[in-house]
Amino acid sequence: MNVVDPIQPVQLSITVKASIERAFRVFTAEYDTWWPRTHHIGKSPMKKAIIEGRKNGRCYTEQEDGSECDWGTVLEWDPPHRFVMAWQITHEWGYEPDLAKSSEVEVRFSPEPGGYTRVDLEHRYFERQGDGGKNMRQAVSAPNGWTGLFKLYQAKVEN
C-alpha cells in the first residue's frame, strides 16, 4: 500500500467586527460580493461566484459566456457556526470531479465579546492531489491566496 505523507494544512484566523450570523452570511450567501473576479477556473470571465447554502450544495461560478464552472461541493453545513467544502480545483487550475482527489476547506465562526466574530479557516488534505498538492498549498498560502482573500472578506463584512 502506498501511503502519502500529509502536507501541512493552511490555517488562518481573523476577528471581524460583525455578528456571527453576519460573518457567516457574508462568507457564504454573499460570497460573490467579496470574491475577486480574477480568482476562478472558468474558460470565460467570471460573472458571479456562488456557494449553495446546503449540504451537497454546489460551489461554482457563472461565466460571461453563459457557462457554469463547478469548483467545489459543500460537505458540511452548520450555519452560523461552520461549513466544510471540497476544494475541487487541481494544481493546474482545472476542475477535479473526484472528491477523493480534492483538498478541503473548513471555515468556523465563533462569537467574541463586543459584537465580534472569530473566523478560523483550515485548508487541508493537499496530499489527496498527488504530486500537485504541494503546489496547491503554496498557491493558497501565498499573499494573494487565503491571506489576501481574508482581507477582502473582512473589508466587506465590516462595511
ABEGO torsion letter per residue (X at the ends): XBBBBBBBBBBBBBBBBBBAAAAAAAAAAAAAAABBAABBABABBBABBBBBBBBGBBBBBBBAAGBBBBABBBABBBOAABBBBBBBBBAAGBBBABAAABBBBBBBBBBBBGGBBBBBBBBBGAAAAEAAAAAAAAAAABAABAAAAAAAAAAAAAX
